[in-house]
Amino acid sequence: MTSTLADRITVNPNQCGGRPCIRGMRIRVKDVLDMLAGGASEAQILADFPDLESADIRASIACAASYLDHAVLVAA
């Protein structure tokens, strides 16, 4: 993860079950991604979560991309 991503996405085992959150708040990365997947615009997400910033939404997407960027080994 980049330093910007690491600054925006936090993981605390005592908060939200250890799931990735935005800047230590109880807003999970999954919540932002679910809203995007459901068709919400950036403006709608920012309206629903006034403490979020545009960079937090981009960091959530980058976090998901980073999480999914791994090799898949298939047994022959």
N, CA and C atoms as a LAMMPS dump frame, in Angstrom:
ITEM: TIMESTEP
0
ITEM: NUMBER OF ATOMS
228
ITEM: BOX BOUNDS ff ff ff
-5.0000000000000000e+02 5.0000000000000000e+02
-5.0000000000000000e+02 5.0000000000000000e+02
-5.0000000000000000e+02 5.0000000000000000e+02
ITEM: ATOMS id mol type element x y z
1 1 1 N 0.849 -1.181 0
2 1 2 C 0 0 0
3 1 3 C 0.889 1.238 0
4 2 1 N 0.428 2.275 -0.644
5 2 2 C 1.191 3.514 -0.682
6 2 3 C 1.067 4.229 0.652
7 3 1 N 1.93 5.205 0.886
8 3 2 C 1.874 5.922 2.161
9 3 3 C 0.548 6.673 2.294
10 4 1 N 0.01 7.197 1.207
11 4 2 C -1.278 7.887 1.28
12 4 3 C -2.374 6.905 1.674
13 5 1 N -2.351 5.728 1.091
14 5 2 C -3.338 4.711 1.431
15 5 3 C -3.186 4.301 2.891
16 6 1 N -1.97 4.104 3.336
17 6 2 C -1.724 3.716 4.724
18 6 3 C -2.172 4.815 5.689
19 7 1 N -2.117 6.065 5.279
20 7 2 C -2.566 7.166 6.125
21 7 3 C -4.084 7.215 6.229
22 8 1 N -4.772 6.763 5.195
23 8 2 C -6.227 6.872 5.154
24 8 3 C -6.956 5.613 5.585
25 9 1 N -6.349 4.459 5.374
26 9 2 C -6.992 3.192 5.722
27 9 3 C -6.296 2.632 6.959
28 10 1 N -7.077 2.43 8.006
29 10 2 C -6.52 1.939 9.265
30 10 3 C -7.179 0.612 9.64
31 11 1 N -6.427 -0.196 10.353
32 11 2 C -6.95 -1.465 10.861
33 11 3 C -6.632 -1.523 12.347
34 12 1 N -7.678 -1.65 13.141
35 12 2 C -7.545 -1.733 14.589
36 12 3 C -8.327 -2.963 15.043
37 13 1 N -7.663 -3.934 15.643
38 13 2 C -8.374 -5.151 16.044
39 13 3 C -9.51 -4.895 17.036
40 14 1 N -9.508 -3.753 17.689
41 14 2 C -10.551 -3.426 18.663
42 14 3 C -11.668 -2.571 18.075
43 15 1 N -11.645 -2.368 16.765
44 15 2 C -12.648 -1.507 16.127
45 15 3 C -13.213 -2.219 14.904
46 16 1 N -14.519 -2.299 14.812
47 16 2 C -15.214 -2.886 13.654
48 16 3 C -14.709 -4.294 13.346
49 17 1 N -14.404 -5.05 14.37
50 17 2 C -13.961 -6.422 14.182
51 17 3 C -12.636 -6.551 13.452
52 18 1 N -11.823 -5.513 13.486
53 18 2 C -10.526 -5.552 12.818
54 18 3 C -10.603 -5.307 11.324
55 19 1 N -11.766 -4.915 10.838
56 19 2 C -11.915 -4.637 9.407
57 19 3 C -11.316 -3.279 9.067
58 20 1 N -10.833 -3.114 7.838
59 20 2 C -10.259 -1.824 7.432
60 20 3 C -11.291 -0.7 7.537
61 21 1 N -10.877 0.407 8.128
62 21 2 C -11.737 1.582 8.309
63 21 3 C -11.054 2.813 7.717
64 22 1 N -11.811 3.882 7.621
65 22 2 C -11.302 5.134 7.097
66 22 3 C -10.773 5.976 8.254
67 23 1 N -9.499 6.291 8.215
68 23 2 C -8.828 7.205 9.147
69 23 3 C -9.235 7.017 10.607
70 24 1 N -9.347 5.765 11.04
71 24 2 C -9.642 5.494 12.445
72 24 3 C -11.09 5.72 12.839
73 25 1 N -11.92 6.142 11.896
74 25 2 C -13.345 6.312 12.183
75 25 3 C -14.032 4.957 12.071
76 26 1 N -15.253 4.88 12.495
77 26 2 C -16.004 3.631 12.39
78 26 3 C -16.757 3.558 11.058
79 27 1 N -16.143 4.066 10.029
80 27 2 C -16.669 3.936 8.669
81 27 3 C -15.777 2.908 7.981
82 28 1 N -16.364 1.743 7.683
83 28 2 C -15.576 0.671 7.094
84 28 3 C -15.361 0.891 5.599
85 29 1 N -14.228 0.435 5.12
86 29 2 C -13.936 0.479 3.685
87 29 3 C -15.046 -0.251 2.94
88 30 1 N -15.51 -1.362 3.485
89 30 2 C -16.579 -2.139 2.865
90 30 3 C -17.847 -1.315 2.679
91 31 1 N -18.171 -0.467 3.63
92 31 2 C -19.368 0.362 3.513
93 31 3 C -19.272 1.286 2.299
94 32 1 N -18.105 1.881 2.126
95 32 2 C -17.89 2.781 0.98
96 32 3 C -17.962 1.985 -0.322
97 33 1 N -17.307 0.828 -0.354
98 33 2 C -17.314 0.009 -1.563
99 33 3 C -18.715 -0.5 -1.887
100 34 1 N -19.468 -0.887 -0.874
101 34 2 C -20.849 -1.332 -1.095
102 34 3 C -21.696 -0.22 -1.702
103 35 1 N -21.505 0.991 -1.227
104 35 2 C -22.27 2.115 -1.774
105 35 3 C -21.897 2.363 -3.231
106 36 1 N -20.594 2.302 -3.532
107 36 2 C -20.156 2.474 -4.917
108 36 3 C -20.727 1.37 -5.801
109 37 1 N -20.678 0.14 -5.32
110 37 2 C -21.206 -0.996 -6.078
111 37 3 C -22.71 -0.867 -6.303
112 38 1 N -23.38 -0.23 -5.37
113 38 2 C -24.822 -0.019 -5.483
114 38 3 C -25.201 1.148 -6.374
115 39 1 N -24.198 1.836 -6.902
116 39 2 C -24.477 2.926 -7.83
117 39 3 C -24.438 4.318 -7.228
118 40 1 N -24.069 4.429 -5.973
119 40 2 C -23.993 5.751 -5.338
120 40 3 C -22.844 6.55 -5.947
121 41 1 N -23.087 7.827 -6.111
122 41 2 C -22.033 8.708 -6.617
123 41 3 C -21.143 9.147 -5.456
124 42 1 N -20.007 9.697 -5.815
125 42 2 C -19.119 10.232 -4.786
126 42 3 C -19.841 11.293 -3.964
127 43 1 N -20.603 12.144 -4.621
128 43 2 C -21.336 13.2 -3.918
129 43 3 C -22.341 12.617 -2.927
130 44 1 N -23.014 11.532 -3.313
131 44 2 C -23.976 10.902 -2.406
132 44 3 C -23.281 10.307 -1.188
133 45 1 N -22.145 9.675 -1.419
134 45 2 C -21.403 9.07 -0.305
135 45 3 C -20.914 10.154 0.645
136 46 1 N -20.387 11.231 0.095
137 46 2 C -19.904 12.328 0.941
138 46 3 C -21.052 12.983 1.709
139 47 1 N -22.233 13.011 1.119
140 47 2 C -23.395 13.572 1.815
141 47 3 C -23.832 12.654 2.963
142 48 1 N -23.762 11.346 2.729
143 48 2 C -24.153 10.387 3.767
144 48 3 C -23.14 10.306 4.9
145 49 1 N -21.865 10.527 4.574
146 49 2 C -20.786 10.478 5.559
147 49 3 C -20.02 11.795 5.513
148 50 1 N -20.5 12.836 6.186
149 50 2 C -19.883 14.162 6.084
150 50 3 C -18.425 14.224 6.535
151 51 1 N -17.974 13.253 7.331
152 51 2 C -16.577 13.255 7.777
153 51 3 C -15.624 12.693 6.732
154 52 1 N -16.159 12.073 5.694
155 52 2 C -15.315 11.529 4.628
156 52 3 C -14.841 12.626 3.691
157 53 1 N -13.748 12.343 3.026
158 53 2 C -13.201 13.222 1.991
159 53 3 C -13.095 12.416 0.703
160 54 1 N -13.018 13.094 -0.422
161 54 2 C -12.899 12.414 -1.715
162 54 3 C -11.725 11.453 -1.728
163 55 1 N -10.625 11.841 -1.122
164 55 2 C -9.438 10.99 -1.078
165 55 3 C -9.703 9.696 -0.3
166 56 1 N -10.629 9.724 0.646
167 56 2 C -10.975 8.511 1.392
168 56 3 C -11.661 7.499 0.485
169 57 1 N -12.502 7.982 -0.415
170 57 2 C -13.19 7.101 -1.352
171 57 3 C -12.182 6.471 -2.303
172 58 1 N -11.264 7.277 -2.815
173 58 2 C -10.221 6.744 -3.705
174 58 3 C -9.339 5.746 -2.956
175 59 1 N -9.04 6.018 -1.693
176 59 2 C -8.225 5.101 -0.893
177 59 3 C -8.961 3.783 -0.669
178 60 1 N -10.274 3.836 -0.509
179 60 2 C -11.062 2.611 -0.345
180 60 3 C -10.962 1.739 -1.588
181 61 1 N -11.057 2.36 -2.747
182 61 2 C -10.935 1.622 -4.006
183 61 3 C -9.524 1.056 -4.146
184 62 1 N -8.532 1.854 -3.824
185 62 2 C -7.143 1.395 -3.903
186 62 3 C -6.886 0.245 -2.933
187 63 1 N -7.499 0.299 -1.774
188 63 2 C -7.347 -0.773 -0.783
189 63 3 C -7.908 -2.072 -1.343
190 64 1 N -9.076 -2.013 -1.959
191 64 2 C -9.673 -3.211 -2.556
192 64 3 C -8.806 -3.743 -3.685
193 65 1 N -8.293 -2.852 -4.517
194 65 2 C -7.434 -3.268 -5.624
195 65 3 C -6.169 -3.928 -5.1
196 66 1 N -5.601 -3.367 -4.063
197 66 2 C -4.384 -3.926 -3.46
198 66 3 C -4.66 -5.292 -2.854
199 67 1 N -5.794 -5.426 -2.218
200 67 2 C -6.184 -6.684 -1.577
201 67 3 C -6.337 -7.794 -2.616
202 68 1 N -6.865 -7.444 -3.785
203 68 2 C -7.133 -8.436 -4.816
204 68 3 C -5.954 -8.702 -5.729
205 69 1 N -4.883 -7.957 -5.585
206 69 2 C -3.725 -8.095 -6.463
207 69 3 C -2.748 -9.124 -5.906
208 70 1 N -3.077 -10.378 -6.123
209 70 2 C -2.182 -11.449 -5.689
210 70 3 C -2.285 -12.608 -6.68
211 71 1 N -1.25 -13.379 -6.724
212 71 2 C -1.244 -14.531 -7.624
213 71 3 C -2.19 -15.61 -7.111
214 72 1 N -2.809 -16.302 -8.035
215 72 2 C -3.681 -17.421 -7.706
216 72 3 C -3.001 -18.692 -8.178
217 73 1 N -2.748 -19.589 -7.255
218 73 2 C -2.107 -20.846 -7.592
219 73 3 C -3.177 -21.911 -7.783
220 74 1 N -3.096 -22.604 -8.9
221 74 2 C -4.066 -23.654 -9.198
222 74 3 C -3.336 -24.991 -9.202
223 75 1 N -3.855 -25.932 -8.434
224 75 2 C -3.234 -27.26 -8.395
225 75 3 C -3.51 -27.966 -9.712
226 76 1 N -2.495 -28.608 -10.239
227 76 2 C -2.655 -29.304 -11.528
228 76 3 C -3.223 -30.682 -11.347
